[in-house]
Amino acid sequence: MERRDFIKKMGAGALSAAVCSKMIACSSSSNPTKQLPSFGLITGSNGQWHPEGSREGLKQIAEWGYTELEGGGNFGGMDNDELVSLLNSLGLKRVGGSANMASLVGDESRLRANLQRNREFGQSYVACYWPWEAEARGQKIDDWKVVADNLNRGGAICKSEGLQLVYHNHDFEFLPVDGQIPFDVLMPLLDPSAVAIQLDTYWIVKGGKCPVEYLKKYPGRYPVLHLKDMPAGIECGGAPTVFGELTVDDFAPIGSGIVDFPEIFRTNEISGAKHFIVEADRPGDVSNFLETSAKYLRELRF
């Protein structure tokens, strides 16, 4: 299964208020001087970058300050050599691709062929965005243990090809199942030398947990963060999300919502975060979303 659309309204209550208030109330440094070394965006979920096509869109992205790209696509039909030349001229680098769960547990030769393409693109990590081989609901804790086995298998193959497998969370990893939190079941079972985490800052909050606490709880396990912000008033920590009902009102440009990015970035040396990828599930005005997010990240000190 490839990249999914997600969410809408969840039951919330006291847990929602506590978690989201915690994100707003995170402490801040009195004299912040650090800044992100770089930041990027995922190309698959951001809509049309520019009305004149991929070339102009890539130029615009670079002007806003993005330097890294995650994802694939043919970028307007350019062949790889042409694309690499353009990206190099703009100071843009493709750092990550994807592999779905079916490929991780299926034909190893096909997976290795996909990984070879990732290497040819100069990408260093491969993201698995969904834990199941198909759309699925109602999984038990034993099912999550199978997910861990599958990720370890796929991660070992990625590692043998010189690539790092990262698993991308959503909200349901942080909602109780059989009295346990699936994410806390996964982490001790995953081989840290083969599988890392691409923490999505929005979805962990939507699942009722604080990003900072989890970045510290499993140090060194998060080489990539997906940056996504939440407007005030979104309910968190209730029933699992109903996907496919997402609207622009469920998200905010980076820095304009309740997610405390300075506090998150202050854990970078603990979490191991090196890549900071903006994701816009439903950006509305794409140009405004990406420009506003880039301006915030460019100017941010923490």
WOCORRA-V971441 format. One record per residue. N is the residue number from 1. RES is the residue in three letters. PHI is phi in whole degrees, 0 to 359 (NA if undefined). D_FIRST is the distance of its C-alpha to the first C-alpha in Angstrom with 2 decimals. Layout:
BEGIN
N,RES,PHI,D_FIRST
N,RES,PHI,D_FIRST
END
This chain:
BEGIN
1,MET,NA,0.00
2,GLU,271,3.78
3,ARG,310,6.87
4,ARG,254,7.88
5,ASP,266,11.47
6,PHE,225,13.48
7,ILE,79,16.94
8,LYS,181,20.39
9,LYS,276,23.43
10,MET,240,23.72
11,GLY,293,26.88
12,ALA,224,28.65
13,GLY,85,32.32
14,ALA,297,34.15
15,LEU,298,31.24
16,SER,303,29.72
17,ALA,298,33.09
18,ALA,294,33.71
19,VAL,294,30.50
20,CYS,293,30.55
21,SER,295,34.30
22,LYS,299,33.80
23,MET,294,31.64
24,ILE,291,34.37
25,ALA,268,37.13
26,CYS,305,36.00
27,SER,292,39.02
28,SER,230,39.60
29,SER,288,41.65
30,SER,284,45.15
31,ASN,218,45.12
32,PRO,290,41.61
33,THR,230,41.64
34,LYS,282,38.28
35,GLN,216,35.64
36,LEU,294,32.17
37,PRO,292,32.53
38,SER,189,29.84
39,PHE,207,26.77
40,GLY,218,23.93
41,LEU,214,21.06
42,ILE,268,17.40
43,THR,278,17.44
44,GLY,277,14.20
45,SER,234,15.15
46,ASN,250,18.89
47,GLY,71,19.75
48,GLN,280,22.72
49,TRP,289,24.65
50,HIS,206,27.81
51,PRO,296,29.29
52,GLU,264,30.61
53,GLY,104,27.32
54,SER,296,25.50
55,ARG,301,28.73
56,GLU,292,30.44
57,GLY,296,27.41
58,LEU,295,27.17
59,LYS,299,30.92
60,GLN,295,30.78
61,ILE,301,28.15
62,ALA,297,30.39
63,GLU,296,33.42
64,TRP,287,31.93
65,GLY,116,31.49
66,TYR,290,27.87
67,THR,234,27.92
68,GLU,231,24.38
69,LEU,232,21.10
70,GLU,246,17.55
71,GLY,117,14.86
72,GLY,236,15.23
73,GLY,93,16.31
74,ASN,266,19.49
75,PHE,50,21.77
76,GLY,74,23.87
77,GLY,86,24.01
78,MET,293,25.73
79,ASP,284,25.61
80,ASN,297,24.88
81,ASP,298,28.61
82,GLU,295,29.32
83,LEU,295,26.53
84,VAL,301,27.59
85,SER,299,31.16
86,LEU,295,30.42
87,LEU,299,28.41
88,ASN,299,31.23
89,SER,292,33.81
90,LEU,262,32.13
91,GLY,74,31.60
92,LEU,255,27.80
93,LYS,228,25.66
94,ARG,277,22.01
95,VAL,253,21.26
96,GLY,208,17.53
97,GLY,240,14.41
98,SER,215,10.86
99,ALA,213,9.08
100,ASN,281,5.67
101,MET,299,6.83
102,ALA,301,6.93
103,SER,287,9.10
104,LEU,289,11.05
105,VAL,253,12.15
106,GLY,263,12.43
107,ASP,295,15.01
108,GLU,297,16.70
109,SER,294,18.31
110,ARG,291,15.19
111,LEU,298,14.05
112,ARG,296,17.63
113,ALA,295,17.70
114,ASN,297,14.86
115,LEU,294,16.87
116,GLN,299,19.97
117,ARG,297,18.80
118,ASN,301,18.12
119,ARG,295,21.65
120,GLU,297,23.10
121,PHE,280,21.92
122,GLY,81,23.73
123,GLN,275,20.81
124,SER,252,21.47
125,TYR,222,18.32
126,VAL,232,14.59
127,ALA,258,12.33
128,CYS,256,9.46
129,TYR,267,8.47
130,TRP,210,6.98
131,PRO,280,9.01
132,TRP,247,7.56
133,GLU,277,5.92
134,ALA,209,5.79
135,GLU,302,7.53
136,ALA,210,10.58
137,ARG,220,14.01
138,GLY,74,17.25
139,GLN,291,16.43
140,LYS,263,19.63
141,ILE,299,20.77
142,ASP,299,20.62
143,ASP,294,16.85
144,TRP,291,16.72
145,LYS,294,19.01
146,VAL,294,16.62
147,VAL,303,14.00
148,ALA,300,16.93
149,ASP,300,17.71
150,ASN,294,14.30
151,LEU,295,14.42
152,ASN,297,18.02
153,ARG,297,17.43
154,GLY,296,14.94
155,GLY,296,17.22
156,ALA,296,20.23
157,ILE,292,19.00
158,CYS,302,18.22
159,LYS,299,21.65
160,SER,294,23.33
161,GLU,262,22.16
162,GLY,80,23.58
163,LEU,237,20.45
164,GLN,256,19.53
165,LEU,279,16.17
166,VAL,236,15.72
167,TYR,257,13.68
168,HIS,261,13.27
169,ASN,276,14.51
170,HIS,232,14.60
171,ASP,281,17.48
172,PHE,291,16.75
173,GLU,296,17.36
174,PHE,250,20.88
175,LEU,259,21.72
176,PRO,300,23.80
177,VAL,227,22.53
178,ASP,51,25.33
179,GLY,77,27.56
180,GLN,231,25.52
181,ILE,264,23.24
182,PRO,308,19.90
183,PHE,299,20.04
184,ASP,285,23.54
185,VAL,280,22.51
186,LEU,296,19.83
187,MET,301,22.11
188,PRO,292,24.96
189,LEU,272,22.72
190,LEU,282,20.87
191,ASP,284,22.83
192,PRO,296,23.84
193,SER,279,24.64
194,ALA,242,21.12
195,VAL,228,18.77
196,ALA,245,19.59
197,ILE,243,18.39
198,GLN,255,17.46
199,LEU,286,19.13
200,ASP,265,18.43
201,THR,292,21.93
202,TYR,284,21.18
203,TRP,290,18.76
204,ILE,292,21.05
205,VAL,293,23.93
206,LYS,299,22.12
207,GLY,279,21.63
208,GLY,94,25.38
209,LYS,236,25.92
210,CYS,265,27.75
211,PRO,305,26.01
212,VAL,301,29.33
213,GLU,299,29.83
214,TYR,283,26.53
215,LEU,296,27.02
216,LYS,277,30.39
217,LYS,293,29.37
218,TYR,236,27.22
219,PRO,297,29.09
220,GLY,75,27.87
221,ARG,256,24.22
222,TYR,234,22.85
223,PRO,291,23.19
224,VAL,230,21.03
225,LEU,249,21.32
226,HIS,266,19.31
227,LEU,270,22.20
228,LYS,208,21.87
229,ASP,247,24.85
230,MET,236,25.63
231,PRO,291,28.57
232,ALA,297,31.18
233,GLY,97,30.95
234,ILE,284,27.25
235,GLU,279,27.14
236,CYS,231,25.57
237,GLY,79,25.18
238,GLY,260,25.13
239,ALA,290,22.76
240,PRO,305,18.96
241,THR,299,17.71
242,VAL,268,17.04
243,PHE,280,14.20
244,GLY,90,14.64
245,GLU,247,18.36
246,LEU,295,18.64
247,THR,229,21.85
248,VAL,300,23.69
249,ASP,288,26.01
250,ASP,277,23.50
251,PHE,226,23.62
252,ALA,223,26.47
253,PRO,305,27.15
254,ILE,304,27.36
255,GLY,93,30.75
256,SER,252,31.53
257,GLY,248,29.97
258,ILE,265,30.59
259,VAL,289,28.50
260,ASP,272,31.16
261,PHE,293,29.98
262,PRO,304,33.37
263,GLU,294,33.23
264,ILE,298,29.71
265,PHE,291,30.83
266,ARG,290,33.94
267,THR,266,31.89
268,ASN,305,30.51
269,GLU,291,32.88
270,ILE,278,31.92
271,SER,285,28.14
272,GLY,86,27.97
273,ALA,295,26.25
274,LYS,234,26.73
275,HIS,237,24.16
276,PHE,231,23.97
277,ILE,250,21.23
278,VAL,287,21.66
279,GLU,231,18.69
280,ALA,236,19.41
281,ASP,296,16.94
282,ARG,220,19.71
283,PRO,280,22.60
284,GLY,69,24.88
285,ASP,285,27.32
286,VAL,300,25.15
287,SER,300,28.25
288,ASN,295,29.97
289,PHE,300,27.01
290,LEU,289,26.52
291,GLU,292,30.27
292,THR,298,31.12
293,SER,296,28.55
294,ALA,295,29.80
295,LYS,299,33.40
296,TYR,298,32.91
297,LEU,291,31.29
298,ARG,295,33.91
299,GLU,268,36.79
300,LEU,294,35.63
301,ARG,237,37.81
302,PHE,217,37.13
END
